[in-house]
Each structure stands twice: as C-alpha cells, then as structure tokens.
Amino acid sequence: MRGLIAPLERKNGWTLAEEAGHAGPDRIHRLLNRIDWDADEVLDDVREYVVEQLGEPEAVLIVDDTGFLKKGTWSAGVQRQYSGTAGRTENCQVGVFLAYATGRGRTLIDRRLYLPASWTDDRERCRRAGIGDGVVFETKVAMARAMVRRAIEEKIPFGWVTADAGYGYSKSWRTELERADVFHVMATTRHDTVVTRWALDHPVHDLFHDLPRQKWKRRS
C-alpha cells in the first residue's frame, strides 16, 4: 500500500518493493502473481471500515470516472478513449468510482472497470485478459446506478448523491433516485429537460434564463 500511494514515476514489482524497504522484489512478486485473494471481499472490508470510521447520515456519495494511461492493447478495457486524467483522448483504461465524503474524511467505497463494446464484442480477446463470458457491455451510467443501488441496499448512511453531466444527463437515473426519495445534485447540459412543478420536460436553459446575473455563480 505504501508503494501504491507513493509518488513514484513507475510502479512495478521492483519499485513497490524498494518503497516498502524490501531487499528485493520476490515478496511483492509472490503477492501479485501467486497469492489467491478476492478483490471484491477486500472491497467489502474497506467499505465496512469506512462506514465505521467516517459514516454520517449527511454523507455524500460522489460518482465519477477516471482514466489510467496505458501503452499497448493487452490491459483489460484499454483503447483510445477520453481520459479525464489527461484531459483528452488517449490510450487508457477507464474506471467508474463511487466516493464517500463526510466532514471527517473521504475515500472510495466502490468501483467498476468500464469495458468498451470493442472488448465485449470480442469474446476471445476478453478470455485472453481473464474476463469471463458472462461479462456484458454496460454503460458508465449503468455502472454508477448499480453502485448507488448497492449502497442503498447495504444501508450505508448518506444524505446525497452527486455526479457530473456525464451521469446527470440520464433522466431515467434521476427518476429512479426521485422515486427512491434519494436527494441528489446532478450537473447536466443546458439543452436537457427537467420535470418541475410547473411543467413536464422543461428545457433547462429556459428554466433559468430570466434569473438576474447576480444570482449566477460560476464554478470551474
């Protein structure tokens, strides 16, 4: 863990071992290559610990994705796609994450690896990367919905869900949250439509068009 969170230029068995103070990489290589452990069970342990230490009824669930720059074509889910990390289209993997934030701290409690259709349509390529035949294509929004549903089902204490326009544009997800009485703040585009007490499918830009300039606050 010290190696993974350290500001190392390159992270491999040798550099992680050096950061941990090991004389050689053998112990790290054994952990990475031969020890059988379940990532989902580790995630469950982390989530329980986070709720125990940081849990609050007014906590915020934050949905966002990030890219991991890669070279080559073998890493699961890798292809040229937009990376928020780089701010442009790059060869990368993309993960969708659920963060948990309270006044006492913040950290990640769930994650999904996004597999583009170019991967899920090529089952042989998936098998070579260790991806089972039962894994099908899911949009990033579908992954976000599944993670928030799980948080609700497991009774993780929170008050709000928030996400950027990449997720907030989904009317079906916003409707699902409304019906579940889950408070949420979602970014969306000016051309989107929303339901208000005055009208159905009201254009966002019309809704706020007549607000005086001093009511607006720009956020970067």
C-alpha positions in Angstrom: 0.0 0.0 0.0 2.9 2.4 0.7 4.2 1.7 -2.7 0.8 2.2 -4.4 0.1 5.6 -2.9 3.7 6.8 -3.2 4.5 9.5 -5.8 6.6 7.0 -7.9 7.2 7.7 -11.6 6.8 4.0 -12.4 5.1 1.3 -10.3 6.1 -2.3 -10.7 7.3 -5.1 -8.5 10.8 -3.6 -8.1 9.8 0.0 -7.3 7.0 -1.1 -4.9 9.5 -3.4 -3.1 12.0 -0.6 -2.8 9.4 1.8 -1.4 8.4 -0.8 1.1 12.0 -1.3 2.2 12.5 -4.8 0.9 15.9 -6.0 -0.2 14.4 -7.5 -3.4 11.1 -7.8 -5.3 10.4 -11.5 -4.5 7.8 -10.9 -1.8 5.9 -8.4 -3.9 6.1 -10.7 -7.0 4.7 -13.5 -4.9 1.8 -11.4 -3.7 1.0 -10.2 -7.2 1.5 -13.5 -9.1 0.7 -16.4 -6.8 -1.4 -15.5 -3.7 -5.1 -16.1 -4.2 -7.2 -13.3 -2.9 -10.6 -11.9 -3.7 -10.7 -8.2 -4.7 -14.4 -7.9 -4.0 -14.0 -9.3 -0.5 -11.2 -6.8 0.2 -13.5 -4.0 -1.1 -16.3 -5.2 1.3 -13.8 -5.0 4.2 -12.8 -1.5 3.1 -16.4 -0.3 2.9 -17.2 -1.6 6.4 -14.2 0.1 7.8 -15.0 3.4 6.0 -18.6 3.4 7.3 -17.4 2.6 10.8 -14.8 5.4 10.8 -16.5 8.1 8.6 -20.2 7.2 8.4 -22.6 10.1 8.8 -26.3 10.4 7.8 -25.4 13.5 5.8 -22.6 11.9 3.9 -22.3 12.5 0.1 -21.9 9.7 -2.5 -19.9 11.1 -5.4 -19.9 9.3 -8.8 -17.1 10.0 -11.2 -14.8 8.2 -13.7 -11.1 8.5 -14.3 -8.7 7.2 -16.9 -5.5 5.2 -16.4 -3.0 5.9 -19.2 -1.7 2.7 -20.8 0.6 1.6 -23.7 -0.3 -1.4 -25.8 -3.6 -3.3 -26.3 -3.5 -6.1 -23.7 -4.8 -4.5 -20.5 -8.5 -5.2 -19.9 -10.7 -2.5 -21.4 -7.9 -0.5 -22.9 -8.5 1.5 -26.0 -8.3 5.1 -27.3 -11.0 6.9 -25.3 -11.4 10.2 -23.4 -9.4 10.3 -20.2 -10.3 13.0 -17.6 -6.8 12.5 -16.1 -5.2 13.6 -19.4 -8.0 15.9 -20.4 -8.0 14.4 -23.9 -8.5 11.2 -25.8 -5.7 8.7 -25.0 -4.9 5.0 -25.0 -6.2 4.2 -21.5 -8.4 2.1 -19.2 -11.4 3.9 -17.6 -12.8 3.1 -14.1 -16.1 4.3 -12.7 -15.8 5.1 -9.0 -18.1 5.8 -6.0 -16.6 8.0 -3.3 -17.9 8.5 0.2 -17.4 12.0 1.7 -18.2 13.4 5.2 -16.9 16.1 7.4 -14.4 13.5 8.8 -12.9 12.4 5.6 -13.4 11.0 2.2 -12.4 7.9 0.2 -13.6 5.4 -2.4 -16.0 2.6 -1.5 -16.8 1.0 -4.9 -15.5 0.7 -8.4 -16.2 -0.8 -11.8 -13.9 -1.3 -14.8 -15.5 0.1 -17.9 -15.3 -2.3 -20.9 -16.0 -0.7 -24.2 -18.1 -2.6 -26.8 -15.0 -3.2 -28.8 -14.0 -5.5 -25.9 -17.3 -7.2 -25.0 -18.0 -7.9 -28.7 -14.7 -9.8 -28.9 -15.0 -12.7 -26.5 -11.7 -14.3 -27.4 -9.9 -11.0 -26.5 -11.8 -11.0 -23.3 -10.8 -14.5 -22.4 -7.1 -13.7 -23.0 -7.5 -10.9 -20.5 -9.2 -13.1 -17.9 -12.7 -11.6 -18.5 -15.4 -14.2 -18.3 -18.0 -14.8 -21.0 -20.8 -13.7 -18.6 -19.4 -10.1 -18.5 -21.5 -8.0 -20.9 -21.3 -4.4 -22.0 -22.5 -1.8 -19.5 -22.6 2.0 -19.9 -20.9 4.1 -17.3 -24.3 5.3 -16.1 -25.5 1.7 -15.6 -22.4 1.1 -13.5 -23.0 4.2 -11.4 -26.6 3.2 -10.8 -25.6 -0.3 -9.7 -23.1 1.1 -7.2 -25.5 3.5 -5.7 -28.2 0.8 -5.5 -25.8 -1.4 -3.7 -25.0 1.4 -1.2 -28.8 1.8 -0.6 -29.4 -1.9 -0.2 -26.5 -2.2 2.3 -27.9 0.7 4.3 -24.7 2.8 4.0 -25.6 6.1 5.7 -25.7 9.0 3.3 -27.8 12.1 2.5 -27.0 13.0 -1.1 -25.8 11.6 -4.4 -23.9 13.9 -6.8 -22.4 13.4 -10.3 -21.2 15.5 -13.3 -23.1 15.9 -16.5 -21.7 12.6 -17.9 -24.2 10.9 -15.5 -26.6 13.7 -14.6 -28.0 13.8 -18.2 -29.7 10.4 -17.6 -33.3 11.1 -17.0 -34.1 7.5 -16.1 -31.4 7.6 -13.3 -32.7 10.9 -12.0 -36.2 9.5 -12.0 -35.0 6.3 -10.2 -33.4 8.5 -7.5 -36.6 10.6 -7.2 -38.8 7.5 -6.7 -36.4 6.2 -4.1 -36.5 9.5 -2.2 -32.8 10.0 -2.6 -31.7 13.6 -2.6 -29.3 14.3 -5.5 -27.5 17.2 -7.2 -26.6 16.4 -10.8 -24.9 18.5 -13.4 -26.5 18.4 -16.9 -26.4 20.3 -20.2 -28.4 23.4 -21.0 -30.3 21.5 -23.7 -31.5 18.9 -21.2 -35.1 18.9 -20.0 -36.3 18.5 -16.4 -39.6 18.0 -14.6 -40.8 20.8 -12.4 -44.0 21.5 -10.5 -45.0 23.9 -13.4 -44.3 21.7 -16.4 -43.1 18.4 -17.7 -39.8 18.2 -19.7 -39.0 21.9 -19.2 -35.8 23.0 -21.0 -33.1 23.8 -18.5 -31.9 26.9 -20.3 -35.5 28.3 -20.3 -35.9 27.5 -16.6 -33.0 29.8 -15.6 -33.0 32.2 -18.5 -34.7 35.0 -16.6 -32.6 34.9 -13.4 -30.7 38.1 -12.8 -26.9 38.0 -13.4 -26.1 38.4 -9.7 -27.8 35.1 -9.0 -25.3 33.1 -11.0 -22.1 31.7 -9.6 -19.5 30.2 -12.0 -17.8 27.0 -10.9 -14.7 25.7 -12.6 
